[in-house]
Amino acid sequence: MANNIIFSITTIVVYFILVHILIEFLMKYLWECIGKKRVPDRLTATLGFIDRLIYALSLALRAYTFIGIWLAVKVASRLVGYTSIAGEDKIKEEGERRNVYLIGNIFSLILGLGGGLLIKLLFDIQINNFLEFLK
């Protein structure tokens, strides 16, 4: 039984590490597509990792409204920066940056929810194993 719990925890940790690496490569590729050489920002990457954990845990704990609240907070914080854009060139550049941001967020959301489904699946298996053990 303890081996199953260790396996489940290891599986979840490996999943989130692999997803984090995948998103890092995706974001690097997207920035190169719009002609920007961007050094990976540790703070942004860490926030993305936390985002995925929030999505996964919210799904696993059935706190679905928290996902919506978190997305609303993210949108509101980004809108503050976009209200002071001036000039047509700046608008095009900000539009490209916004698209990269949105694509990254979509992948982060999808893969975070995938992590939540993985947690739910492994948790359900652990519960079933525990119930079988009690019989």
Backbone bond lengths (Angstrom), bond angles and torsions (degrees), N, CA, C in turn:
res aa  C-N    CA-C-N  psi(-1)  N-CA   C-N-CA  omega(-1)  CA-C   N-CA-C  phi
1 M - - - 1.455 - - 1.529 110.73 -
2 A 1.331 116.19 -43.16 1.467 119.66 178.88 1.521 110.56 -64.28
3 N 1.345 116.76 -34.40 1.461 120.38 178.08 1.523 111.13 -63.41
4 N 1.335 116.53 -38.04 1.461 120.59 178.32 1.524 111.25 -64.94
5 I 1.314 117.22 -39.71 1.470 120.86 179.22 1.518 109.98 -66.63
6 I 1.333 117.07 -43.59 1.470 120.91 178.41 1.526 109.88 -62.60
7 F 1.335 116.90 -42.62 1.463 120.80 177.62 1.531 110.92 -60.51
8 S 1.322 117.09 -44.39 1.469 121.01 -179.57 1.521 111.31 -62.53
9 I 1.305 117.19 -46.57 1.466 120.89 -179.72 1.526 109.98 -63.82
10 T 1.324 116.93 -43.61 1.466 120.84 179.13 1.521 110.55 -62.07
11 T 1.317 117.02 -42.11 1.466 121.22 178.94 1.519 111.05 -60.56
12 I 1.304 117.40 -44.98 1.465 121.33 -179.79 1.529 110.70 -64.74
13 V 1.326 117.63 -44.44 1.471 121.25 179.95 1.523 110.39 -63.02
14 V 1.327 117.28 -45.82 1.467 120.87 179.45 1.526 110.34 -62.51
15 Y 1.322 117.33 -41.30 1.465 120.95 177.72 1.526 110.82 -56.67
16 F 1.336 116.73 -50.40 1.459 119.40 -176.72 1.526 112.23 -67.87
17 I 1.316 118.17 -33.02 1.472 120.20 176.39 1.528 110.11 -67.37
18 L 1.330 117.34 -45.77 1.462 120.52 179.09 1.527 111.88 -63.67
19 V 1.315 116.87 -40.46 1.468 120.65 177.25 1.527 110.30 -63.11
20 H 1.314 116.84 -41.64 1.465 121.27 179.37 1.533 110.17 -60.60
21 I 1.323 116.97 -44.68 1.467 121.06 179.05 1.526 110.39 -64.83
22 L 1.332 117.12 -41.99 1.457 121.76 178.81 1.523 111.22 -61.08
23 I 1.308 117.29 -45.92 1.470 121.02 179.34 1.528 110.56 -64.11
24 E 1.339 117.72 -38.85 1.475 120.69 177.70 1.525 110.31 -58.55
25 F 1.355 117.07 -46.87 1.467 120.10 178.91 1.519 111.32 -65.09
26 L 1.320 117.63 -40.93 1.462 121.62 178.73 1.523 110.88 -60.12
27 M 1.314 116.71 -46.88 1.467 119.85 -178.29 1.528 111.11 -65.81
28 K 1.314 117.25 -39.56 1.467 120.74 177.21 1.531 109.66 -60.66
29 Y 1.329 116.48 -44.32 1.461 121.02 178.93 1.537 111.25 -62.95
30 L 1.320 116.76 -44.75 1.472 119.94 -179.38 1.526 111.61 -62.60
31 W 1.331 117.15 -41.56 1.467 119.80 178.78 1.522 110.65 -64.31
32 E 1.330 117.23 -37.81 1.460 120.22 177.58 1.520 111.23 -67.40
33 C 1.344 117.59 -33.56 1.467 121.37 178.87 1.521 112.37 -62.37
34 I 1.312 117.64 -33.06 1.465 119.74 179.43 1.527 111.44 -95.61
35 G 1.343 116.00 10.46 1.453 120.30 173.89 1.513 115.31 82.06
36 K 1.286 117.77 22.63 1.471 121.38 -179.80 1.519 109.20 -112.26
37 K 1.306 115.50 126.47 1.464 119.96 170.34 1.504 105.70 -89.98
38 R 1.296 116.44 112.95 1.451 119.52 -175.52 1.513 110.34 -122.44
39 V 1.293 115.28 126.13 1.452 120.64 175.93 1.519 107.56 -74.96
40 P 1.343 117.65 129.08 1.470 118.78 179.47 1.526 111.40 -55.05
41 D 1.300 114.51 127.43 1.457 121.58 -179.17 1.528 108.28 -92.31
42 R 1.312 117.22 118.54 1.466 121.29 -177.46 1.519 111.66 -61.57
43 L 1.322 117.42 -37.42 1.459 119.81 -179.53 1.525 110.94 -65.03
44 T 1.331 116.89 -44.04 1.460 120.94 178.90 1.523 110.79 -64.85
45 A 1.327 116.61 -42.96 1.464 120.47 179.07 1.526 110.84 -63.41
46 T 1.312 116.22 -40.24 1.469 120.25 178.65 1.522 110.59 -65.46
47 L 1.329 116.82 -41.61 1.462 120.37 177.67 1.528 110.43 -62.45
48 G 1.332 117.21 -40.52 1.461 120.68 177.19 1.514 111.90 -62.00
49 F 1.322 116.20 -40.69 1.465 120.95 177.95 1.528 110.12 -63.16
50 I 1.318 116.21 -43.52 1.469 120.57 178.56 1.526 110.08 -65.22
51 D 1.344 116.70 -39.24 1.468 120.30 175.60 1.520 110.82 -54.60
52 R 1.326 115.91 -50.31 1.463 119.56 -178.30 1.520 111.62 -62.30
53 L 1.323 116.88 -37.81 1.468 119.53 176.26 1.523 111.08 -64.61
54 I 1.319 116.83 -41.50 1.474 120.84 178.59 1.520 109.97 -61.58
55 Y 1.348 117.38 -46.03 1.460 120.12 179.30 1.527 110.79 -61.40
56 A 1.333 115.94 -45.74 1.463 120.27 -177.26 1.526 111.46 -64.31
57 L 1.321 116.66 -48.05 1.462 119.45 -178.60 1.520 111.65 -67.64
58 S 1.332 117.09 -36.67 1.469 119.85 177.41 1.525 110.67 -62.62
59 L 1.327 116.28 -41.58 1.458 119.35 178.25 1.530 110.78 -68.38
60 A 1.326 116.25 -45.27 1.467 119.92 -178.26 1.527 111.51 -63.42
61 L 1.336 116.86 -34.68 1.468 121.12 -179.03 1.530 112.75 -92.28
62 R 1.323 115.98 3.67 1.473 123.12 -179.34 1.530 112.66 59.56
63 A 1.312 115.74 34.29 1.472 121.90 176.00 1.527 107.73 -100.01
64 Y 1.325 116.31 62.87 1.460 122.14 -172.28 1.524 112.83 -63.17
65 T 1.311 117.42 -33.41 1.465 119.32 -178.89 1.525 111.52 -65.88
66 F 1.317 117.21 -27.59 1.464 119.12 179.43 1.525 111.06 -65.37
67 I 1.339 117.42 -32.32 1.463 120.49 176.01 1.519 109.61 -61.22
68 G 1.321 116.90 -46.09 1.468 120.99 178.42 1.517 112.55 -63.53
69 I 1.313 116.36 -41.81 1.469 120.22 178.45 1.525 110.34 -62.99
70 W 1.324 116.86 -44.74 1.466 120.78 -179.54 1.531 111.09 -62.48
71 L 1.341 116.99 -42.41 1.461 120.34 177.92 1.530 111.17 -64.12
72 A 1.326 117.24 -38.75 1.471 120.67 178.00 1.524 111.08 -63.97
73 V 1.325 117.40 -40.77 1.470 121.01 177.73 1.523 110.07 -62.81
74 K 1.342 116.90 -42.23 1.463 120.23 179.59 1.525 111.12 -64.04
75 V 1.330 117.46 -43.78 1.463 121.20 179.73 1.521 110.14 -63.76
76 A 1.317 116.97 -44.96 1.471 120.45 -179.61 1.527 111.23 -61.30
77 S 1.312 117.16 -40.36 1.467 119.14 -179.85 1.519 111.36 -68.42
78 R 1.327 118.39 -33.43 1.462 120.88 177.75 1.528 111.34 -73.98
79 L 1.329 118.10 -35.14 1.462 120.66 -179.02 1.516 112.39 -63.14
80 V 1.312 117.08 -32.87 1.460 120.73 179.21 1.526 110.01 -59.04
81 G 1.319 117.62 -40.84 1.460 121.67 -179.72 1.509 112.95 -72.07
82 Y 1.334 118.49 -27.81 1.458 121.39 -176.47 1.522 113.70 -86.02
83 T 1.286 118.93 -11.02 1.460 120.10 -177.73 1.524 112.72 -77.20
84 S 1.326 117.46 -13.40 1.470 119.27 -177.59 1.525 112.35 -107.11
85 I 1.330 119.05 24.44 1.458 122.58 179.51 1.522 109.24 -75.36
86 A 1.350 115.67 138.09 1.466 120.24 177.68 1.521 109.00 -135.44
87 G 1.327 117.41 138.03 1.456 121.99 176.00 1.515 112.35 90.53
88 E 1.363 114.57 145.66 1.458 120.80 -176.13 1.528 112.31 -67.22
89 D 1.340 118.46 -40.35 1.462 121.19 178.48 1.523 110.75 -62.50
90 K 1.311 115.19 -40.67 1.460 120.23 179.87 1.529 110.68 -65.57
91 I 1.342 116.01 -37.74 1.465 120.21 179.27 1.526 109.99 -63.99
92 K 1.359 117.83 -43.60 1.468 121.21 178.82 1.524 110.38 -63.01
93 E 1.324 117.58 -45.04 1.462 121.59 179.83 1.524 110.89 -62.95
94 E 1.324 116.68 -44.09 1.465 119.69 179.25 1.519 110.95 -67.21
95 G 1.343 117.17 -33.79 1.460 120.34 177.06 1.514 111.73 -63.20
96 E 1.344 116.66 -41.60 1.462 120.39 177.33 1.525 110.82 -65.02
97 R 1.314 116.46 -43.07 1.468 120.45 178.83 1.527 110.68 -63.24
98 R 1.324 115.70 -40.71 1.465 120.53 179.56 1.522 110.59 -62.98
99 N 1.351 116.42 -39.62 1.463 119.66 178.80 1.525 111.41 -64.06
100 V 1.324 117.09 -42.37 1.465 120.48 177.14 1.521 109.45 -61.44
101 Y 1.323 116.02 -43.81 1.465 121.25 178.79 1.535 110.71 -60.00
102 L 1.332 117.01 -44.90 1.460 120.69 -178.38 1.526 112.07 -67.07
103 I 1.327 117.11 -41.99 1.462 120.14 178.90 1.527 109.56 -63.51
104 G 1.314 116.69 -44.17 1.463 120.29 177.44 1.522 111.75 -59.84
105 N 1.330 116.28 -41.48 1.465 120.14 179.14 1.515 112.29 -67.19
106 I 1.324 117.32 -38.08 1.463 120.39 179.08 1.528 110.02 -63.57
107 F 1.348 116.15 -47.20 1.465 119.02 178.51 1.522 111.12 -64.17
108 S 1.306 116.62 -39.24 1.459 120.38 179.17 1.527 110.34 -63.66
109 L 1.313 116.93 -42.23 1.469 121.46 178.82 1.527 110.95 -64.03
110 I 1.328 116.43 -48.41 1.466 120.56 -178.18 1.529 110.79 -62.19
111 L 1.331 116.43 -47.10 1.462 119.44 -178.29 1.528 111.65 -71.96
112 G 1.324 117.31 -30.56 1.463 120.22 174.42 1.520 111.34 -66.50
113 L 1.336 115.98 -42.07 1.465 119.51 177.02 1.529 110.58 -66.63
114 G 1.340 116.14 -34.39 1.471 119.82 174.04 1.516 110.80 -60.67
115 G 1.321 116.62 -39.97 1.465 120.77 176.26 1.516 111.12 -64.39
116 G 1.329 116.42 -37.77 1.465 120.17 176.83 1.514 112.02 -63.62
117 L 1.335 116.24 -40.86 1.469 119.76 176.74 1.522 111.01 -64.79
118 L 1.335 115.97 -38.72 1.465 120.06 177.07 1.530 110.81 -62.46
119 I 1.328 116.73 -44.25 1.471 120.72 178.43 1.526 110.35 -61.15
120 K 1.343 116.40 -45.85 1.467 119.72 179.23 1.521 111.26 -61.20
121 L 1.333 116.64 -43.87 1.456 120.63 -179.33 1.521 110.82 -62.24
122 L 1.319 116.95 -49.05 1.463 120.16 -179.04 1.525 111.52 -66.56
123 F 1.336 116.72 -36.20 1.458 120.16 177.76 1.529 110.51 -65.33
124 D 1.336 116.29 -42.72 1.470 119.74 178.04 1.519 111.30 -63.01
125 I 1.324 117.13 -39.20 1.465 120.39 177.62 1.525 110.04 -63.71
126 Q 1.342 116.78 -42.31 1.468 120.14 179.45 1.526 111.06 -63.48
127 I 1.322 116.62 -41.45 1.477 120.55 178.76 1.529 109.75 -62.97
128 N 1.335 116.33 -45.28 1.464 119.46 179.57 1.527 111.58 -63.14
129 N 1.332 116.47 -41.17 1.466 119.56 177.40 1.530 110.74 -62.85
130 F 1.317 116.86 -40.28 1.456 121.15 -179.85 1.526 110.74 -64.86
131 L 1.337 115.72 -42.65 1.467 120.16 178.77 1.529 110.87 -64.54
132 E 1.329 117.48 -38.99 1.462 120.99 176.20 1.522 110.90 -64.53
133 F 1.332 115.86 -37.46 1.459 121.46 179.10 1.525 110.77 -64.04
134 L 1.339 117.45 -37.04 1.462 122.24 -178.77 1.519 112.72 -71.20
135 K 1.324 117.58 -23.86 1.482 120.48 -176.57 1.472 112.69 -68.40
